[in-house]
Every structure is written in structure tokens, then in C-alpha cells.
Amino acid sequence: MAFTTRDPNDPSKEIPLSLTDSELATGLQYGATAGFDGLVAWVYGLQELAHGRKGGEGWIPSIGAGSQDLIYKAVNAILDHGDVVLVESPVYAGVIPMFRSLHCEQIEVETDANGISSQSLRSILESWPVGKPKPKCLYTVPYGCNPTGMTAILERRKEVLQLAREYNFLILEDDPYYYLYYGKATRPPSYFTLELDEPEVGRVLRFDSLSKILSAGIRIGFTSGPEPLVQAMNRHTATANLQASSIAQAITLKLLTSWGYEGFFKHTHAVSQFYKGKRDVFERMLHKHLEGLAEWTSPEAGMFVWFKLLLKAPNSTNDGDDDGDSESIIRKNALQKGVLALPGTVFLPNGRKTAYVRASFSLLSETDVDEAVRRLKEVILEARRDL
């Protein structure tokens, strides 16, 4: 089985790769629940290089069918029916149904341009009702958060870790955009790294994905965290889908070992710069068409922009505090003009209305972005006239 890959050292060149007969035979058979030995070993090496975490510290990795598969299994391993869970808000929409399926109460922790608000988290925990079961975990996307695009600053990460120890909860660090960081400042360390500075380790369960940096369709992700918890997830895998796809693991392992870690880091840097360019184009069009019609903070990682529609005109006679609702404007009016985005309510566990919108800048050309944002301007102006 043969395929080619771009050379991370010279993207103009392609490297021919092929699975040997033995590798192909292994890829066509059942494998270990936690993943191919070679791929697991590669993850151990990556986490030491990227996060300073070595084997033998009480954590183990496990390979899954994408990080979403692993998050689902972690949620089911940690939470019981009706438990309380802390979630940053706005939150990745893909986890809301997971918590709802267990009838969990989702307590929203505020976020802003500096990521999750540790002050909001502390306020929630300090005012926790007497007799109410304490939360078992906090879910957060610390880099290039989907949907807000925000990256949590170092100070807040340390405070969140301190609160996790103080109030005895786990941190589910969902980090598919870690390698898509393109901010000007040095990338802050992960929770997985920072917990080494804590009096104890074992409160961070980390999720990495290859979807955004290799291929979404290959469906390979990995988790790294406390051994008892990861083993519980592996038992779920053993009874649900047995393992991540063997052939997908074989192809992934061949690719990663051909690059080496240096090649992998060069590749991910190139990918991050690609998205930076996409971000710059999108933001330039926001300034061109939506200046005075929307507000936003420039993302420093990932592929999303979170912006607020200013639906009340400056001379509006509507003096209420209501900022309006993007739901019908985006789902109906914008869609009718051929503009696809998501209304902010999708990312709020309680489904409350909001003037915010999430847009992705990952696929469109500069010309298409220009036209899409121009059409969105028309939608906002029409909505203002209707208020």
C-alpha cells in the first residue's frame, strides 16, 4: 500500500511512503485496545518533547477514533446520571449533548478575551450551595477555543489548576488547536505541563487530535492522563468499538515516523501559519465591511472568529439592554443570502439568546470571504431597519 506526503523540510517536494507486507497485515487485523505499540510509544515521546511529561509519572496515553471518541468515553467514565459539571461558556457545541445524555447540570464558567475566567470559576465554587454535590470536572478548550477563538493566558491556567486542587475536580483539557497557535507571544504551557508544578499530578486529562493537522477523516486522536481513568476509558473501548482503526493507525504511524519529531513540529508550524494567513484575511474583511456593525477580538489560535452583531444603530430609540438575537438573522436571513455561520446560542448550554456569531475561516478563498462578509453587512443593516 503506497501513498505520498509533503516533505516538512521542503513542502514543494513529496515523499513516497509504503506499508510493508508486515505493516499492512498488521493494519488489516485487530490490535491492542489502547493502540498500536509503536503509535503509543510515539505519543509518549511527543508528550515529553511538547509538554515535558515523561513516562512513569502516573499517566498513560491511549489512541482513539478521534478525540471526540475519547472525550465521550471520559465523560461516561467520570460522570454519573445527574452529576454537576463545570463548562466554560461559550463551549464547544459537540460536548453539550454528551452532558445532556447523562442529564448533567452544566454550570457555565464565564470566558473573555483572555480565556476562561478563573475569577468566575472561584465565585461559583465559593458560593456553592451547602449540601449540593460538588462538580467532578471542568471542561475547557484552552487554545483557539471553539467557538470564541480565545487562548487562556498563563495566569488563569495556574489559578484554574489551584482551584482544581482546592475543590477536588478534574480538568478535561480538550486541545485540538494546540498546534494551531499563531499568537505573537510565546505559546503558554498546557495544563498537562503546568500540573507538574503542583503539589500533586493526576488532575488533568488531556485530549489531542490529528484531525486539524493531518487529516480529519483519518479519525485518530489520543488522550494522556491518570492511568486509572485512561484504563477505565480503555475498558469502554473494549466493549464498544474494540480499538481505533488498525489501518488508520498503520498509515498514521508510517507517516509520523517518516517525518520524525522535528518534521512533525515543522509541519504543524506550517499549518499554524496557514491558518494565521486565513485569520488575517477574514479579519481584514471584517474591518472592511463590518466596522461599526460588529465587535470582535482577534483570535491567536484555531480557525474561528467569534463576533457580536451590533444590531442597534447608534441613533436607535430602543434604549433597552437587549443586544438582540443572532439566531434568526443567521439561520434564516444570512442563509438566504448564501452565508453559512452559526448563531451563538448553539454554544451556550442553557440556549439563551445572544447577539454573537461564530464563523470559520478555514476553507474559503479571499474572494469568497470578501463576498460573504459583504452579504452579512447587508443582513445586519436590514435587521437594524426592522428593529
C-alpha positions as CSV (number, residue, x, y, z in Angstrom):
1,M,0.0,0.0,0.0
2,A,1.7,3.2,-1.2
3,F,1.0,6.9,-0.6
4,T,2.8,10.2,-0.7
5,T,3.3,13.0,1.8
6,R,4.7,16.5,1.6
7,D,8.2,16.9,2.9
8,P,8.0,19.1,6.0
9,N,11.5,20.5,5.2
10,D,10.6,21.3,1.6
11,P,6.8,21.4,1.0
12,S,7.4,21.6,-2.8
13,K,8.6,18.0,-2.6
14,E,6.7,14.8,-1.9
15,I,8.0,11.8,-0.1
16,P,6.8,8.4,-1.3
17,L,5.8,6.0,1.5
18,S,4.5,2.5,1.6
19,L,3.4,0.0,4.1
20,T,5.5,-3.2,4.1
21,D,3.6,-6.5,3.8
22,S,4.0,-7.0,7.5
23,E,2.7,-3.5,8.3
24,L,-0.2,-3.9,6.0
25,A,-1.0,-7.3,7.5
26,T,-1.0,-5.7,11.0
27,G,-3.2,-2.9,9.7
28,L,-5.8,-5.4,8.5
29,Q,-6.1,-7.2,11.8
30,Y,-7.4,-6.5,15.3
31,G,-5.0,-4.6,17.5
32,A,-4.5,-3.6,21.1
33,T,-7.3,-1.6,22.7
34,A,-5.0,1.3,23.7
35,G,-3.5,1.5,20.2
36,F,-0.6,0.2,18.3
37,D,2.6,-0.2,20.4
38,G,4.5,2.0,18.0
39,L,1.9,4.8,18.0
40,V,1.6,4.7,21.8
41,A,5.4,5.0,22.0
42,W,5.3,7.9,19.6
43,V,2.8,9.7,21.8
44,Y,5.0,9.2,24.9
45,G,7.9,10.8,23.0
46,L,5.7,13.7,21.7
47,Q,4.3,14.5,25.2
48,E,7.8,14.6,26.6
49,L,9.0,17.0,23.9
50,A,5.9,19.2,23.7
51,H,4.8,19.2,27.4
52,G,7.7,17.9,29.4
53,R,5.8,14.9,30.6
54,K,7.7,11.6,30.9
55,G,6.5,8.1,31.2
56,G,6.4,6.7,34.8
57,E,4.7,9.9,36.2
58,G,1.4,8.1,36.7
59,W,-0.1,8.9,33.3
60,I,-0.6,6.8,30.2
61,P,-1.7,7.5,26.7
62,S,-4.5,5.8,24.7
63,I,-5.3,6.1,21.0
64,G,-8.9,6.7,20.0
65,A,-11.1,7.2,16.9
66,G,-10.6,10.9,17.1
67,S,-10.5,13.0,20.3
68,Q,-14.3,13.2,20.2
69,D,-14.5,9.4,20.8
70,L,-12.1,9.7,23.8
71,I,-13.9,12.7,25.3
72,Y,-17.2,10.8,25.2
73,K,-15.6,7.8,26.9
74,A,-14.0,10.1,29.5
75,V,-17.3,11.8,30.3
76,N,-19.0,8.4,30.8
77,A,-16.2,7.2,32.9
78,I,-16.2,10.2,35.2
79,L,-19.8,11.3,35.5
80,D,-22.9,9.6,36.8
81,H,-26.5,10.4,35.9
82,G,-27.5,13.8,37.2
83,D,-24.0,14.9,38.2
84,V,-22.9,18.5,38.0
85,V,-20.2,19.6,35.5
86,L,-18.4,22.8,35.0
87,V,-18.1,24.1,31.4
88,E,-16.5,27.2,30.0
89,S,-19.1,29.3,28.3
90,P,-19.5,29.6,25.3
91,V,-18.5,26.0,25.0
92,Y,-17.7,23.6,22.1
93,A,-21.2,22.5,21.0
94,G,-20.1,18.9,20.5
95,V,-19.9,18.2,24.2
96,I,-23.3,19.7,25.2
97,P,-25.2,16.6,24.1
98,M,-22.8,14.3,25.9
99,F,-23.6,16.0,29.2
100,R,-27.3,16.2,28.4
101,S,-27.4,12.5,27.7
102,L,-26.4,11.9,31.3
103,H,-28.8,14.6,32.5
104,C,-25.9,16.5,34.0
105,E,-26.4,20.1,35.3
106,Q,-24.0,22.2,33.3
107,I,-22.7,25.2,35.3
108,E,-21.3,27.9,32.9
109,V,-18.0,29.5,33.7
110,E,-17.5,32.8,32.0
111,T,-14.8,33.5,29.4
112,D,-13.4,36.6,27.8
113,A,-10.5,37.7,25.6
114,N,-8.0,36.0,28.0
115,G,-9.8,32.7,28.0
116,I,-11.7,31.1,30.9
117,S,-12.3,33.4,33.8
118,S,-10.7,32.0,36.9
119,Q,-12.5,34.7,38.9
120,S,-15.8,33.5,37.6
121,L,-14.8,29.9,38.5
122,R,-13.8,30.9,42.0
123,S,-17.0,32.8,42.6
124,I,-19.1,29.8,41.5
125,L,-17.2,27.4,43.8
126,E,-17.1,29.8,46.8
127,S,-20.9,30.3,46.6
128,W,-21.7,26.6,46.1
129,P,-24.9,25.6,47.8
130,V,-24.5,23.7,51.0
131,G,-25.4,20.0,50.5
132,K,-25.3,20.2,46.7
133,P,-22.9,17.6,45.2
134,K,-19.6,19.2,44.1
135,P,-18.6,19.2,40.4
136,K,-16.3,16.3,39.4
137,C,-14.7,18.0,36.4
138,L,-14.2,21.2,34.3
139,Y,-14.3,21.0,30.5
140,T,-12.2,23.6,28.7
141,V,-10.6,24.2,25.3
142,P,-7.6,26.4,26.3
143,Y,-6.1,27.2,22.8
144,G,-8.1,28.8,20.0
145,C,-11.3,27.8,21.7
146,N,-14.2,26.7,19.5
147,P,-16.2,28.9,19.2
148,T,-14.5,32.0,20.6
149,G,-11.0,31.5,19.2
150,M,-9.6,32.7,22.6
151,T,-6.5,31.3,24.3
152,A,-6.3,31.2,28.1
153,I,-3.4,33.2,29.5
154,L,-0.8,31.6,31.8
155,E,-2.0,33.3,35.0
156,R,-5.5,32.0,34.6
157,R,-4.3,28.5,33.8
158,K,-2.4,28.4,37.1
159,E,-5.4,29.7,39.0
160,V,-7.7,27.1,37.5
161,L,-5.2,24.4,38.5
162,Q,-5.1,25.7,42.0
163,L,-8.9,25.7,42.2
164,A,-9.0,22.1,40.8
165,R,-6.8,21.0,43.7
166,E,-8.6,23.2,46.3
167,Y,-12.1,21.9,45.3
168,N,-11.1,18.5,44.1
169,F,-12.1,18.3,40.5
170,L,-10.6,17.1,37.2
171,I,-9.7,19.2,34.2
172,L,-10.7,17.9,30.8
173,E,-8.2,19.7,28.6
174,D,-9.6,19.4,25.1
175,D,-6.8,20.7,22.9
176,P,-7.3,20.1,19.2
177,Y,-5.9,23.6,18.4
178,Y,-2.7,23.4,20.5
179,Y,-0.6,23.1,17.3
180,L,-2.6,25.8,15.6
181,Y,-1.3,28.6,17.8
182,Y,0.0,31.7,15.9
183,G,-0.1,34.4,18.5
184,K,2.8,36.9,18.9
185,A,3.6,35.9,22.5
186,T,5.2,32.6,23.4
187,R,2.6,29.9,23.5
188,P,1.6,29.4,27.1
189,P,2.2,25.9,28.6
190,S,-0.7,23.4,28.7
191,Y,-2.5,22.3,31.8
192,F,-0.8,19.0,31.3
193,T,2.6,20.7,31.6
194,L,1.7,23.1,34.4
195,E,0.4,20.4,36.8
196,L,4.0,19.3,37.2
197,D,4.4,22.4,39.3
198,E,1.5,21.5,41.5
199,P,1.9,19.5,44.8
200,E,0.4,16.6,43.1
201,V,-0.3,15.4,39.5
202,G,-3.2,13.5,38.1
203,R,-6.0,16.1,37.8
204,V,-5.5,16.8,34.1
205,L,-6.9,14.5,31.4
206,R,-5.6,15.8,28.1
207,F,-7.0,15.2,24.6
208,D,-5.1,15.7,21.4
209,S,-6.3,15.4,17.8
210,L,-4.6,14.8,14.5
211,S,-7.8,15.9,12.6
212,K,-6.7,19.6,12.3
213,I,-3.0,18.9,11.5
214,L,-3.0,15.7,9.4
215,S,-6.5,14.6,8.3
216,A,-10.0,14.9,9.7
217,G,-11.1,11.7,8.0
218,I,-8.3,9.5,9.4
219,R,-10.0,9.7,12.8
220,I,-7.0,9.4,15.1
221,G,-6.7,11.2,18.4
222,F,-5.1,10.4,21.7
223,T,-5.6,11.1,25.4
224,S,-3.0,11.4,28.1
225,G,-3.9,11.3,31.8
226,P,-4.2,9.4,35.1
227,E,-3.7,5.7,34.5
228,P,-6.8,4.5,36.4
229,L,-9.0,6.9,34.4
230,V,-7.5,6.1,31.0
231,Q,-7.8,2.3,31.8
232,A,-11.5,2.9,32.5
233,M,-11.8,4.5,29.1
234,N,-10.0,1.6,27.5
235,R,-12.5,-0.8,29.1
236,H,-15.3,1.2,27.5
237,T,-13.4,0.9,24.1
238,A,-13.0,-2.8,24.5
239,T,-16.8,-3.2,24.8
240,A,-17.9,-0.5,22.3
241,N,-15.6,-0.4,19.2
242,L,-12.7,-2.6,20.3
243,Q,-10.0,-0.2,19.1
244,A,-9.2,2.7,16.8
245,S,-9.0,1.6,13.1
246,S,-5.9,-0.6,12.6
247,I,-5.3,0.6,9.0
248,A,-5.7,4.3,10.1
249,Q,-3.1,3.7,12.8
250,A,-0.7,1.9,10.4
251,I,-0.8,4.8,7.9
252,T,-0.5,7.4,10.7
253,L,2.4,5.7,12.3
254,K,4.2,5.3,9.0
255,L,3.8,9.0,8.2
256,L,4.8,10.2,11.7
257,T,7.9,8.0,11.9
258,S,9.0,9.1,8.4
259,W,8.9,12.7,9.5
260,G,10.4,12.3,12.9
261,Y,9.5,14.7,15.7
262,E,11.4,17.5,14.1
263,G,9.5,17.1,10.9
264,F,6.2,16.9,12.8
265,F,6.9,20.2,14.5
266,K,7.9,21.8,11.2
267,H,4.7,20.6,9.7
268,T,2.5,21.8,12.5
269,H,4.2,25.2,12.4
270,A,3.5,25.5,8.7
271,V,-0.2,24.5,9.3
272,S,-0.5,27.2,12.1
273,Q,0.9,29.8,9.7
274,F,-1.5,28.8,7.1
275,Y,-4.4,29.4,9.5
276,K,-2.8,32.7,10.6
277,G,-3.0,33.8,7.0
278,K,-6.6,32.8,6.8
279,R,-7.3,34.7,10.1
280,D,-5.7,37.8,8.7
281,V,-7.8,37.7,5.5
282,F,-11.0,37.2,7.5
283,E,-10.2,40.0,9.9
284,R,-9.3,42.3,7.1
285,M,-12.8,41.8,5.6
286,L,-14.4,42.3,9.0
287,H,-12.7,45.7,9.1
288,K,-13.7,46.4,5.5
289,H,-17.4,45.6,5.8
290,L,-18.4,45.4,9.5
291,E,-16.6,48.2,11.2
292,G,-19.3,49.7,13.5
293,L,-21.6,46.8,12.8
294,A,-19.8,44.1,14.8
295,E,-17.3,43.7,17.6
296,W,-14.6,41.0,17.9
297,T,-11.3,40.1,19.4
298,S,-8.6,38.8,17.1
299,P,-8.0,35.0,17.7
300,E,-4.5,33.8,18.3
301,A,-5.1,30.1,17.5
302,G,-7.5,27.8,15.8
303,M,-9.8,28.6,12.9
304,F,-12.8,30.5,14.3
305,V,-13.9,34.1,14.9
306,W,-16.5,35.0,17.5
307,F,-18.1,38.3,16.8
308,K,-21.0,40.3,18.2
309,L,-23.6,41.8,15.9
310,L,-24.3,45.4,16.8
311,L,-28.0,45.2,15.9
312,K,-29.0,48.5,17.4
313,A,-28.0,51.5,15.3
314,P,-26.1,54.3,17.2
315,N,-29.2,56.6,16.8
316,S,-31.7,53.9,17.8
317,T,-34.6,55.0,20.0
318,N,-34.6,51.5,21.6
319,D,-32.9,52.2,24.9
320,G,-33.3,48.7,26.4
321,D,-30.4,46.5,27.5
322,D,-31.3,43.8,25.0
323,D,-28.5,43.4,22.4
324,G,-30.7,41.3,20.2
325,D,-30.5,37.7,19.0
326,S,-28.4,36.4,16.1
327,E,-30.5,33.2,15.8
328,S,-33.0,34.0,13.1
329,I,-30.7,36.6,11.5
330,I,-28.0,33.9,10.9
331,R,-30.2,30.8,10.4
332,K,-32.7,32.5,8.1
333,N,-31.6,35.9,6.7
334,A,-27.9,35.2,6.2
335,L,-28.5,31.7,4.9
336,Q,-31.0,33.0,2.3
337,K,-28.1,35.2,1.1
338,G,-25.8,32.2,0.9
339,V,-23.8,32.9,4.0
340,L,-23.2,30.0,6.4
341,A,-22.3,30.7,10.0
342,L,-23.6,29.6,13.4
343,P,-25.6,31.7,15.9
344,G,-24.0,32.0,19.3
345,T,-26.9,30.3,21.1
346,V,-25.6,26.9,19.7
347,F,-22.6,27.2,22.0
348,L,-24.5,28.1,25.2
349,P,-25.6,25.1,27.4
350,N,-28.7,26.9,28.5
351,G,-29.6,28.0,25.0
352,R,-30.1,31.6,25.9
353,K,-30.3,34.2,23.1
354,T,-27.2,36.2,22.2
355,A,-26.0,38.6,19.5
356,Y,-22.8,36.6,19.0
357,V,-22.0,34.6,15.9
358,R,-19.3,32.0,15.2
359,A,-17.6,31.9,11.7
360,S,-15.0,29.6,10.4
361,F,-12.2,30.9,8.2
362,S,-10.6,27.5,7.4
363,L,-11.8,26.9,3.8
364,L,-12.9,30.0,1.9
365,S,-10.7,31.9,-0.5
366,E,-10.1,35.6,0.0
367,T,-12.6,36.4,-2.7
368,D,-15.3,34.3,-1.1
369,V,-14.6,35.7,2.4
370,D,-14.9,39.3,1.0
371,E,-18.3,38.4,-0.6
372,A,-19.6,36.5,2.4
373,V,-18.8,39.4,4.9
374,R,-20.2,41.9,2.4
375,R,-23.5,40.0,2.3
376,L,-23.5,39.7,6.1
377,K,-23.2,43.5,6.2
378,E,-26.5,43.7,4.2
379,V,-28.1,41.3,6.6
380,I,-27.1,43.4,9.7
381,L,-28.3,46.6,8.1
382,E,-31.7,45.0,7.2
383,A,-32.0,43.8,10.8
384,R,-31.3,47.3,12.1
385,R,-34.1,48.7,10.0
386,D,-36.5,46.1,11.2
387,L,-35.9,46.9,14.9
